[in-house]
Amino acid sequence: MLRRIGSGFCLLLLTSSLWAQSSNQIQQLNHVYSQNGFGIVNTSSNVRTQALGLTGVASPGRFSVNHINPALLTYNNASSFEFGINTHYISASNEAGVNAQNIESGIGDLRLSLPVKRNRWQTMLGVRQYSKISYYANFMEAMPNFAEDSLYAMETIDGQGGLNEVSWKNGFNITSDLHVGFDLSYYFGNANYRHQNYVQSADSNLNYTAPSYDNNDLRGIYQATGSQPLENIIRKNFRGVGASVGLSYYQDVEPLNMGVFLGATYDLMGDVNINVNQRTYDGFFLNTNSGRLAIGDTLEFDEPALSIPRGWNAGITFVFRDSLKDDRFQLSLESNAQSYLGISQSRYGLGMERYADFNSKNGLDHFYYRLGGYYSENAIAYQNGVNEFGITFGLGIPMKPSREDRNVRSIVDLGVTMGTRGEATNGLVKESFIRANISLTFNDRWFKQIRIN
C-alpha cells in the first residue's frame, strides 16, 4: 500500500515537472486581454465539467476527480490520478479589420486523489496553471508636426508569464446526503513585461528616442539628441495563499423518480504579494553608425498585494432516472459572482449529461454524452467588463472495470469549447477561440482491507 502511495506521488512529481516545462514552452499565444492583473484566469473545471458548460459545483462525476467543489470529492472514493492535454486556438480581430491567429498545446491540470477513510474522507493534491499572461503588440503613428519629414512614433509592448496553483482539497461525508469540504491553495509565478518607445525616420539611418517610456501621447516635443529612456523591462514575482469551503446536499424525489444535488463554494481569502524588479535602458542615438545603449536605473520594490478573483459559486443538478433500466440523464444549472481588479464579474452555465448504461447490449450506450453552454462577464480589459460566450460538448469513454473492484473504472474524457470574447469596437478586440481537451483518469482500489478467516 505504501509503495502504491509513493508511486502515485512520484508520478505526480514527474508529470508536474513535465507540466512546468510545457507551460514555459507555450507562452507565445497572444492573449490581448491578458495585460491586466494576473492575465487570463483559467477556469478550475476539468474536461468533464468543461463539456458541461463549466458547471460542476453540484455535479459529481462517478469516475472523475470532483475538485471544483471539494465537498464532492467522496463521490469517487477510489485512488485516482488525473491529467490532461489541452489545445487552444485563437483568432483575434479589431475594428480596423486586422486579423491574427495563434495556436498552442500543452499538458493541463494534474491531480492525485486518495481515500483517507473510504466513503468518509477523500483528500486531493493538484497543480495547475491558474492564469496566463501572453501578449505582444506594435504601434506606429505618423508625426506630421515634426520638423523632420517622415517621422513615426513607434511603440512595442509585450508580456509573458502567469500564476500557478498548488492546491490541497479535502471532502467529508457528514451524512450520506450532506457533504462538506475545504481547499487550501498556494500561488506562485512570475511575469516579464517590456515596453519600448522610440521615433523612427523613413530614412533607416536616423533613429530618435522618445522622451518617456510611459508617455502614451508621442506627438509631443522630441529630441534628436540627448539621453532618454528607450526601453523599460519589469519582472514581477508572485507569491500568495488562498482558501475556500464547499457544501453539497442530495435530496431523493421518489414520486418523480429523480434526485436533486445542491452545491456551493465560497472563497474565504486569496491575496498574492508582488515583488517588482524594474530596469530602464537609456538610448542616445545620432545614427546607426554612432550610437550607444546604456543601462539606466534598476529599481526593486513591492507592489500592493492583489486579490485573485473571489466570490461564491452555486448550482443545482437534476438527475432523472429510468425505472426500467440503468439509464440516467442530468441537467445542471450554475451561477457565480466574483470580484476581480475591483470589478464585479459573473458567469452562468447550463450542462446536460447522459450517463453510461453498462447493462445495455448497445456499445454506444456505454459512453457518457455531454453538452452545454455558458455566458460570462470578465473583468479583464481596461477596467471594463468583457463578455464571453461559449458552447461546449464532450464524450466520456469508460474503461474496463478494475480487478480490485468491479464498480471502479478508469475513464478518458474528451471536450471541445467554441466561443467568442470581447467585441471589435471602441478600441477593443474580438477573440474567437476553440479549446480541445483530453484527460485520462486512472482509478483503482489501492486501499483494501485484508480479511483473515
C-alpha positions as CSV (number, residue, x, y, z in Angstrom):
1,M,0.0,0.0,0.0
2,L,2.8,2.5,0.9
3,R,4.5,1.5,-2.3
4,R,1.4,2.5,-4.3
5,I,1.1,5.8,-2.4
6,G,4.8,6.6,-3.1
7,S,4.4,5.6,-6.7
8,G,1.4,7.9,-7.0
9,F,3.3,10.9,-5.5
10,C,6.3,10.2,-7.7
11,L,4.1,10.1,-10.7
12,L,2.6,13.4,-9.7
13,L,6.0,15.0,-9.2
14,L,7.3,13.6,-12.6
15,T,4.3,14.9,-14.5
16,S,4.4,18.2,-12.6
17,S,8.0,18.7,-13.9
18,L,6.8,17.9,-17.5
19,W,3.9,20.2,-16.9
20,A,6.1,23.1,-15.8
21,Q,8.4,22.6,-18.8
22,S,5.4,22.5,-21.1
23,S,3.9,25.7,-19.5
24,N,7.2,27.5,-20.1
25,Q,7.3,26.5,-23.7
26,I,3.8,27.6,-24.8
27,Q,3.9,31.2,-23.8
28,Q,3.6,32.6,-27.4
29,L,-0.2,32.6,-27.7
30,N,-1.3,36.2,-28.0
31,H,-4.0,36.9,-25.4
32,V,-4.7,40.5,-26.0
33,Y,-6.8,40.6,-22.8
34,S,-4.1,39.3,-20.5
35,Q,-2.4,42.7,-19.9
36,N,-4.1,43.4,-16.6
37,G,-3.8,41.8,-13.2
38,F,-2.8,38.1,-13.4
39,G,-3.9,37.9,-17.0
40,I,-6.5,35.4,-18.3
41,V,-7.7,33.3,-15.4
42,N,-8.3,29.7,-16.3
43,T,-11.5,28.1,-15.1
44,S,-10.9,25.3,-12.5
45,S,-13.1,22.9,-14.5
46,N,-11.7,19.6,-15.6
47,V,-12.5,18.2,-19.1
48,R,-15.8,16.7,-18.0
49,T,-17.2,19.8,-16.4
50,Q,-15.8,22.0,-19.3
51,A,-18.0,19.9,-21.6
52,L,-21.0,20.6,-19.3
53,G,-20.9,24.4,-19.8
54,L,-18.4,24.9,-17.0
55,T,-20.9,23.5,-14.5
56,G,-19.6,21.2,-11.7
57,V,-20.2,22.7,-8.3
58,A,-23.3,20.5,-7.9
59,S,-22.5,17.8,-10.4
60,P,-20.4,14.9,-9.1
61,G,-18.8,12.5,-11.6
62,R,-18.6,8.8,-10.8
63,F,-15.2,8.3,-12.3
64,S,-13.7,11.8,-12.3
65,V,-11.9,13.8,-9.6
66,N,-14.6,16.1,-8.4
67,H,-12.3,19.0,-7.4
68,I,-14.4,22.1,-8.3
69,N,-16.4,21.6,-5.1
70,P,-14.2,19.8,-2.5
71,A,-17.4,18.6,-0.8
72,L,-18.0,16.3,-3.9
73,L,-14.6,14.5,-3.7
74,T,-16.0,11.5,-1.8
75,Y,-18.4,10.6,-4.7
76,N,-15.3,9.0,-6.3
77,N,-13.7,7.2,-3.4
78,A,-11.1,5.3,-5.5
79,S,-7.5,6.2,-5.7
80,S,-7.3,8.4,-8.7
81,F,-4.6,10.1,-10.9
82,E,-5.9,12.6,-13.5
83,F,-4.0,14.6,-16.1
84,G,-4.9,16.2,-19.4
85,I,-3.6,17.7,-22.7
86,N,-5.0,21.0,-24.0
87,T,-5.0,22.6,-27.4
88,H,-6.1,26.2,-27.7
89,Y,-6.7,28.1,-31.0
90,I,-7.5,31.9,-31.1
91,S,-8.4,34.2,-34.0
92,A,-8.4,37.9,-33.0
93,S,-9.6,40.9,-35.0
94,N,-10.0,44.6,-34.3
95,E,-12.3,47.2,-35.8
96,A,-9.8,48.1,-38.5
97,G,-10.1,44.6,-39.8
98,V,-6.7,43.4,-38.8
99,N,-6.7,39.6,-38.0
100,A,-4.2,37.3,-36.3
101,Q,-4.3,33.6,-35.5
102,N,-2.4,31.7,-32.8
103,I,-2.4,28.1,-31.5
104,E,-0.8,26.3,-28.6
105,S,-0.8,22.9,-26.9
106,G,0.5,21.6,-23.6
107,I,-0.1,19.5,-20.5
108,G,-3.1,20.5,-18.5
109,D,-4.1,20.1,-14.8
110,L,-2.6,17.3,-12.7
111,R,-4.5,15.7,-9.7
112,L,-4.0,12.9,-7.3
113,S,-6.9,11.9,-5.1
114,L,-6.8,9.3,-2.3
115,P,-9.3,8.0,0.2
116,V,-8.2,8.6,3.8
117,K,-11.3,6.9,5.1
118,R,-13.4,5.2,2.5
119,N,-16.8,6.9,1.9
120,R,-16.0,9.3,4.7
121,W,-12.9,11.4,3.9
122,Q,-11.2,11.9,0.5
123,T,-8.1,14.1,0.0
124,M,-6.6,15.5,-3.2
125,L,-3.4,17.2,-4.3
126,G,-3.4,19.2,-7.5
127,V,-1.3,21.5,-9.6
128,R,-2.4,23.7,-12.5
129,Q,-1.7,26.9,-14.4
130,Y,-4.1,29.4,-12.7
131,S,-3.6,32.2,-15.1
132,K,-1.7,33.2,-18.2
133,I,0.0,36.5,-19.3
134,S,0.9,36.4,-23.0
135,Y,0.6,39.4,-25.3
136,Y,2.6,41.5,-27.7
137,A,1.7,44.4,-29.9
138,N,3.4,47.1,-32.1
139,F,2.1,50.6,-32.7
140,M,3.1,53.2,-35.3
141,E,1.8,56.7,-35.6
142,A,2.9,59.4,-38.1
143,M,4.2,62.7,-36.7
144,P,3.2,65.4,-39.2
145,N,4.0,68.3,-37.0
146,F,7.7,67.4,-36.5
147,A,10.3,69.5,-38.3
148,E,11.8,66.4,-39.8
149,D,9.8,64.7,-42.6
150,S,8.5,61.2,-42.4
151,L,9.0,60.6,-38.7
152,Y,7.0,57.9,-36.9
153,A,6.3,57.3,-33.2
154,M,6.9,53.6,-32.6
155,E,5.8,51.7,-29.5
156,T,6.2,48.0,-28.7
157,I,4.7,46.2,-25.6
158,D,4.8,42.6,-24.6
159,G,4.3,40.4,-21.5
160,Q,4.9,36.7,-20.7
161,G,4.3,34.7,-17.6
162,G,1.4,33.8,-15.3
163,L,0.3,32.3,-12.0
164,N,0.4,28.7,-10.9
165,E,-1.6,27.0,-8.2
166,V,-0.8,24.0,-5.9
167,S,-4.0,23.0,-4.0
168,W,-4.8,20.6,-1.2
169,K,-8.5,19.7,-1.0
170,N,-10.5,17.5,1.3
171,G,-14.1,16.3,1.3
172,F,-16.0,14.8,4.2
173,N,-19.4,13.0,4.5
174,I,-21.3,14.3,7.4
175,T,-24.3,12.1,6.4
176,S,-25.0,10.1,3.3
177,D,-26.6,13.1,1.7
178,L,-24.7,16.1,3.3
179,H,-21.1,16.6,2.3
180,V,-18.6,19.4,3.2
181,G,-15.1,20.3,2.1
182,F,-12.3,22.8,2.2
183,D,-9.5,23.9,-0.2
184,L,-6.1,25.4,0.7
185,S,-4.0,26.8,-2.2
186,Y,-0.5,28.2,-2.7
187,Y,0.0,30.6,-5.7
188,F,3.4,31.3,-7.3
189,G,4.7,32.5,-10.6
190,N,6.3,35.4,-12.4
191,A,5.8,37.7,-15.4
192,N,8.2,39.7,-17.6
193,Y,7.0,42.9,-19.2
194,R,8.7,45.0,-21.8
195,H,7.8,48.5,-23.1
196,Q,9.8,50.3,-25.9
197,N,9.3,53.8,-27.3
198,Y,11.2,55.4,-30.0
199,V,10.9,57.7,-33.0
200,Q,12.0,56.3,-36.4
201,S,12.6,58.1,-39.6
202,A,11.7,56.8,-43.0
203,D,15.4,57.2,-43.6
204,S,16.7,54.0,-41.9
205,N,19.9,55.8,-40.9
206,L,18.1,58.0,-38.4
207,N,16.6,56.9,-35.1
208,Y,15.3,59.1,-32.2
209,T,14.4,58.2,-28.7
210,A,11.1,59.1,-27.2
211,P,11.2,61.3,-24.0
212,S,9.5,58.7,-21.8
213,Y,8.7,55.0,-21.9
214,D,5.2,55.5,-20.4
215,N,4.1,58.6,-22.5
216,N,1.1,57.5,-24.4
217,D,0.9,60.7,-26.4
218,L,4.1,60.5,-28.5
219,R,3.4,63.6,-30.6
220,G,5.0,65.9,-28.0
221,I,8.4,67.6,-28.3
222,Y,11.1,65.0,-29.3
223,Q,14.8,65.5,-29.1
224,A,17.1,64.2,-31.7
225,T,20.0,64.1,-29.2
226,G,20.3,63.5,-25.5
227,S,19.9,60.6,-23.1
228,Q,16.3,59.4,-22.9
229,P,14.6,56.3,-21.6
230,L,14.3,53.9,-24.5
231,E,13.3,50.5,-23.0
232,N,11.7,49.6,-19.7
233,I,11.8,45.9,-18.5
234,I,9.8,44.8,-15.5
235,R,9.9,41.4,-13.8
236,K,7.2,40.6,-11.2
237,N,7.3,37.7,-8.8
238,F,4.0,36.4,-7.4
239,R,3.5,34.6,-4.1
240,G,0.3,34.1,-2.1
241,V,-2.2,31.8,-0.4
242,G,-5.9,31.2,-0.7
243,A,-8.7,29.2,1.0
244,S,-12.3,28.2,0.2
245,V,-15.0,26.0,1.5
246,G,-17.7,23.9,-0.2
247,L,-21.0,22.3,0.6
248,S,-23.1,19.6,-1.2
249,Y,-26.6,18.2,-0.4
250,Y,-28.6,15.5,-2.2
251,Q,-32.3,15.0,-2.0
252,D,-34.1,12.0,-3.5
253,V,-37.5,12.7,-5.0
254,E,-39.1,9.2,-5.3
255,P,-42.5,10.2,-6.7
256,L,-40.8,11.8,-9.7
257,N,-38.2,9.2,-10.0
258,M,-35.4,11.8,-9.8
259,G,-32.8,13.2,-7.5
260,V,-31.6,16.8,-6.8
261,F,-28.0,17.9,-6.0
262,L,-27.4,21.3,-4.5
263,G,-23.8,22.6,-4.3
264,A,-22.0,25.8,-3.4
265,T,-18.5,27.1,-2.7
266,Y,-17.2,30.3,-1.1
267,D,-13.8,31.9,-1.3
268,L,-12.5,32.9,2.2
269,M,-9.2,34.6,1.1
270,G,-6.8,34.8,-1.8
271,D,-4.2,37.6,-1.7
272,V,-1.0,37.5,-3.8
273,N,2.1,39.5,-2.9
274,I,4.0,41.1,-5.8
275,N,7.8,41.9,-5.9
276,V,8.9,44.1,-8.8
277,N,12.3,44.4,-10.4
278,Q,12.4,47.2,-12.9
279,R,15.3,48.1,-15.3
280,T,15.3,51.2,-17.5
281,Y,17.6,51.2,-20.5
282,D,18.7,54.7,-21.8
283,G,19.3,55.4,-25.5
284,F,21.5,58.0,-27.2
285,F,21.2,57.7,-30.9
286,L,22.6,60.1,-33.6
287,N,22.5,57.5,-36.4
288,T,23.0,53.8,-36.9
289,N,26.8,54.1,-37.1
290,S,27.4,56.2,-34.0
291,G,25.2,55.3,-31.1
292,R,25.3,53.7,-27.6
293,L,22.8,51.9,-25.4
294,A,23.5,52.1,-21.7
295,I,21.7,50.7,-18.6
296,G,19.9,53.4,-16.8
297,D,18.2,52.8,-13.4
298,T,17.4,49.5,-11.7
299,L,14.8,49.5,-9.0
300,E,13.3,46.8,-6.8
301,F,10.1,47.3,-4.8
302,D,6.9,45.7,-3.6
303,E,3.6,46.5,-5.1
304,P,0.4,46.3,-3.1
305,A,-1.0,42.8,-2.8
306,L,-3.5,41.8,-5.4
307,S,-6.5,39.6,-4.7
308,I,-7.3,36.7,-7.0
309,P,-11.0,36.5,-8.2
310,R,-13.0,35.8,-5.1
311,G,-16.7,35.2,-4.5
312,W,-19.3,32.5,-4.5
313,N,-20.4,29.7,-6.8
314,A,-23.7,27.9,-6.6
315,G,-25.5,25.3,-8.7
316,I,-28.3,22.7,-8.9
317,T,-28.4,19.4,-10.7
318,F,-31.5,17.3,-11.6
319,V,-30.8,13.6,-12.1
320,F,-33.7,11.8,-14.0
321,R,-33.8,8.0,-13.8
322,D,-35.4,5.4,-15.9
323,S,-37.1,2.8,-13.7
324,L,-36.8,0.1,-16.3
325,K,-33.0,0.2,-16.9
326,D,-29.8,1.7,-15.5
327,D,-30.2,4.8,-17.7
328,R,-29.9,8.3,-16.2
329,F,-29.8,11.9,-17.5
330,Q,-28.8,15.0,-15.7
331,L,-29.4,18.7,-16.1
332,S,-27.1,21.2,-14.3
333,L,-27.6,24.9,-13.8
334,E,-24.8,27.1,-12.2
335,S,-24.0,30.7,-11.4
336,N,-21.1,32.5,-9.8
337,A,-20.3,36.1,-8.8
338,Q,-16.7,37.3,-8.1
339,S,-14.7,40.5,-7.7
340,Y,-11.5,40.9,-9.7
341,L,-9.4,44.1,-10.2
342,G,-12.1,46.0,-8.3
343,I,-14.8,45.0,-10.8
344,S,-17.7,42.5,-10.4
345,Q,-17.7,39.6,-12.8
346,S,-20.2,36.7,-13.2
347,R,-20.8,33.5,-15.1
348,Y,-23.9,31.5,-15.9
349,G,-23.7,27.9,-17.2
350,L,-26.0,25.1,-18.4
351,G,-25.0,21.5,-18.9
352,M,-26.6,18.2,-19.8
353,E,-25.2,14.7,-19.5
354,R,-26.4,11.3,-20.4
355,Y,-25.0,8.6,-18.2
356,A,-23.4,5.4,-19.4
357,D,-25.6,2.3,-19.2
358,F,-23.2,-0.7,-18.8
359,N,-26.0,-3.2,-18.8
360,S,-27.1,-2.3,-22.4
361,K,-26.1,-4.6,-25.3
362,N,-25.6,-1.5,-27.5
363,G,-22.0,-0.4,-27.3
364,L,-22.9,3.2,-27.9
365,D,-24.8,3.2,-24.6
366,H,-21.6,2.6,-22.7
367,F,-20.4,6.2,-23.2
368,Y,-21.2,9.5,-21.4
369,Y,-22.6,12.2,-23.7
370,R,-22.3,15.8,-22.7
371,L,-23.5,19.2,-24.0
372,G,-23.6,22.7,-22.5
373,G,-23.1,26.4,-22.8
374,Y,-22.1,29.4,-20.7
375,Y,-22.1,33.2,-20.7
376,S,-19.7,35.3,-18.6
377,E,-18.7,38.9,-17.9
378,N,-15.0,39.1,-17.2
379,A,-13.1,41.9,-15.6
380,I,-10.0,41.7,-17.9
381,A,-9.8,44.8,-20.1
382,Y,-9.2,48.4,-19.3
383,Q,-11.3,48.4,-16.1
384,N,-14.3,47.4,-18.1
385,G,-16.0,44.1,-18.3
386,V,-15.6,41.9,-21.4
387,N,-18.4,39.4,-22.4
388,E,-17.6,35.8,-23.2
389,F,-19.9,33.2,-24.7
390,G,-19.2,29.5,-25.4
391,I,-20.9,26.3,-26.4
392,T,-19.4,23.0,-25.2
393,F,-19.7,19.3,-25.9
394,G,-17.8,16.2,-25.0
395,L,-17.6,12.4,-24.5
396,G,-16.7,10.2,-21.7
397,I,-15.2,6.7,-22.5
398,P,-15.1,4.4,-19.5
399,M,-12.5,1.6,-19.5
400,K,-12.9,-2.0,-18.3
401,P,-13.6,-2.4,-14.5
402,S,-10.8,-2.7,-12.1
403,R,-9.8,-6.2,-11.0
404,E,-9.9,-5.0,-7.4
405,D,-13.4,-3.6,-7.6
406,R,-15.9,-4.1,-10.4
407,N,-17.5,-0.8,-9.6
408,V,-14.3,1.2,-10.3
409,R,-13.3,2.1,-13.8
410,S,-10.8,4.5,-15.4
411,I,-12.1,6.9,-17.9
412,V,-11.0,9.0,-20.9
413,D,-12.8,12.4,-21.3
414,L,-12.9,14.4,-24.5
415,G,-14.2,18.0,-24.6
416,V,-14.5,20.9,-27.0
417,T,-15.3,24.5,-26.3
418,M,-16.1,27.0,-29.1
419,G,-16.7,30.7,-28.2
420,T,-16.0,34.4,-28.5
421,R,-14.6,37.0,-26.2
422,G,-15.0,40.8,-26.5
423,E,-16.0,43.0,-29.4
424,A,-14.1,44.7,-32.1
425,T,-15.5,48.1,-31.2
426,N,-14.3,51.1,-29.1
427,G,-10.7,50.1,-29.4
428,L,-11.3,46.5,-28.1
429,V,-10.6,43.2,-29.8
430,K,-12.8,40.3,-30.6
431,E,-11.4,36.8,-30.0
432,S,-12.9,33.7,-31.4
433,F,-11.5,30.6,-29.8
434,I,-11.6,26.8,-29.9
435,R,-10.3,24.7,-27.0
436,A,-9.9,20.9,-27.5
437,N,-9.1,18.9,-24.4
438,I,-8.5,15.3,-23.5
439,S,-7.9,13.9,-20.0
440,L,-7.2,10.5,-18.5
441,T,-8.3,9.5,-15.0
442,F,-6.8,6.3,-13.7
443,N,-8.9,4.8,-10.9
444,D,-8.1,1.8,-8.8
445,R,-8.5,0.4,-5.3
446,W,-5.2,0.9,-3.5
447,F,-6.5,0.5,0.0
448,K,-8.2,-2.8,0.6
449,Q,-8.7,-4.5,4.0
450,I,-7.1,-7.9,4.4
451,R,-9.6,-10.4,5.8
452,I,-8.2,-13.4,7.8
453,N,-10.6,-16.3,8.3
